[in-house]
Amino acid sequence: MTDSAIEPMIELRNVKKVYDKKVVGLKKVNLTINKGEFVVVVGLSGAGKSTLLRSINRLIDVTEGDILIDGKSITKARGKKLRLLRRNIGMIFQNFNLVKRSSVLRNVLAGRVAYYPTWKTIFNLFTKEDKERAYEALKQVDLADKVYARADELSGGQQQRVAIARVLMQNPKVILADEPTASLDPQTSLKVMEDLKMLNEKHGMTVIANLHSVELARKFGQRVIGIRAGEIIYDGKMSATPESVFTKIYNGGEEDD
Ligand SMILES: Nc1ncnc2c1ncn2[C@@H]1O[C@H](COP(=O)(O)OP(=O)(O)OP(=O)(O)O)[C@@H](O)[C@H]1O
């Protein structure tokens, strides 16, 4: 992206999250993520990485502050407005979140539910065009041959790539990936990250990924955000980030777990 094309996609303004009136998840976070960025978030367990991602699509409500998605406040949105904003945000979870007893095709089509009235999705009335799109999405993650398989017949890495095809069907502006490779082996993790990179580069989606692996963070992130105890303690271009930053984020005086 050229500098002239820099536009904010996600803006957090003084965002604070306190759980049960006592546990601090995020402390007055101010952050802007621009359109088309691939951002990795790193930090110890309990630092607040999931809280950050879950606040952005309002899986959890923040205690204070405001979050804007492409200029619109998700914090204040209700009803239809909230549904439309959420349609612009895709999620990838550590545990894939597939309907395990359903077919791969059905799972990928689920990416379109926000575009249909509920009764149509209950009766599985997806258009022929969407079924073709689902097949195309599966092709892009190299799983076209699994279209009629049951989701739970697939390996963990394949299931995560079905989740990526589902996000492709949803066609959001933003993807939030919460530890997408935590339950996968190193080689499969690499493939999943390559697919996320494809969504970013080929489809222009803005990606924020929480990662435990510094190696994967280094390889795929253009920008790195370090979080400790609910605060952003580092934010910079990956290419300009020395190893010492990671050492500090992971060994900076916080107890692990
Ligand atoms: N639902 C909840 N209720 C109460 N406290 C919570 C809840 N979710 C998270 N917390 C607390 O908020 C803080 C931040 O947790 P969060 O899950 O965001 O961290 P994380 O960096 O994503 O960690 P991990 O890598 O282990 O998922 C922690 O102290 C955690 O115990």
The ligand as a Tripos MOL2 file, in Angstrom:
@<TRIPOS>MOLECULE
LIG
   31    33     1     0     0
SMALL
NO_CHARGES

@<TRIPOS>ATOM
      1 N1        -14.6340  -13.8500   30.9390 N.pl3     1 LIG1
      2 C1        -13.7210  -13.3970   31.7940 C.ar      1 LIG1
      3 N2        -14.0430  -13.1460   33.0840 N.ar      1 LIG1
      4 C2        -13.1440  -12.6710   33.9750 C.ar      1 LIG1
      5 N3        -11.8560  -12.3960   33.6610 N.ar      1 LIG1
      6 C3        -11.4710  -12.6250   32.3940 C.ar      1 LIG1
      7 C4        -12.3690  -13.1310   31.3920 C.ar      1 LIG1
      8 N4        -11.7000  -13.2620   30.2210 N.ar      1 LIG1
      9 C5        -10.4300  -12.8420   30.4590 C.ar      1 LIG1
     10 N5        -10.2920  -12.4640   31.7600 N.ar      1 LIG1
     11 C6         -9.0630  -11.9250   32.3920 C.3       1 LIG1
     12 O1         -8.6160  -10.8030   31.6430 O.3       1 LIG1
     13 C7         -7.2050  -10.8150   31.5080 C.3       1 LIG1
     14 C8         -6.8220  -10.8650   30.0320 C.3       1 LIG1
     15 O2         -7.2090  -12.1290   29.4860 O.3       1 LIG1
     16 P1         -7.1360  -12.5100   27.9330 P.3       1 LIG1
     17 O3         -7.8350  -13.8240   27.7540 O.co2     1 LIG1
     18 O4         -7.5760  -11.3740   27.1280 O.co2     1 LIG1
     19 O5         -5.5530  -12.7060   27.7480 O.3       1 LIG1
     20 P2         -4.7420  -13.3640   26.5500 P.3       1 LIG1
     21 O6         -3.5620  -12.5060   26.3500 O.co2     1 LIG1
     22 O7         -5.6280  -13.5800   25.3960 O.co2     1 LIG1
     23 O8         -4.3140  -14.7460   27.1560 O.3       1 LIG1
     24 P3         -4.2680  -16.1990   26.4730 P.3       1 LIG1
     25 O9         -3.0990  -16.1770   25.5560 O.co2     1 LIG1
     26 O10        -4.0680  -17.1270   27.6350 O.co2     1 LIG1
     27 O11        -5.5860  -16.4080   25.7880 O.co2     1 LIG1
     28 C9         -6.7170  -12.0190   32.3130 C.3       1 LIG1
     29 O12        -6.3960  -11.5710   33.5970 O.3       1 LIG1
     30 C10        -7.9250  -12.9250   32.3470 C.3       1 LIG1
     31 O13        -7.9020  -13.7510   33.4800 O.3       1 LIG1
@<TRIPOS>BOND
     1     1     2 1
     2     2     3 ar
     3     2     7 ar
     4     3     4 ar
     5     4     5 ar
     6     5     6 ar
     7     6     7 ar
     8     6    10 ar
     9     7     8 ar
    10     8     9 ar
    11     9    10 ar
    12    10    11 1
    13    11    12 1
    14    11    30 1
    15    12    13 1
    16    13    14 1
    17    13    28 1
    18    14    15 1
    19    15    16 1
    20    16    17 2
    21    16    18 1
    22    16    19 1
    23    19    20 1
    24    20    21 2
    25    20    22 1
    26    20    23 1
    27    23    24 1
    28    24    25 2
    29    24    26 1
    30    24    27 1
    31    28    29 1
    32    28    30 1
    33    30    31 1
@<TRIPOS>SUBSTRUCTURE
     1 LIG1         1 GROUP 0 **** ****
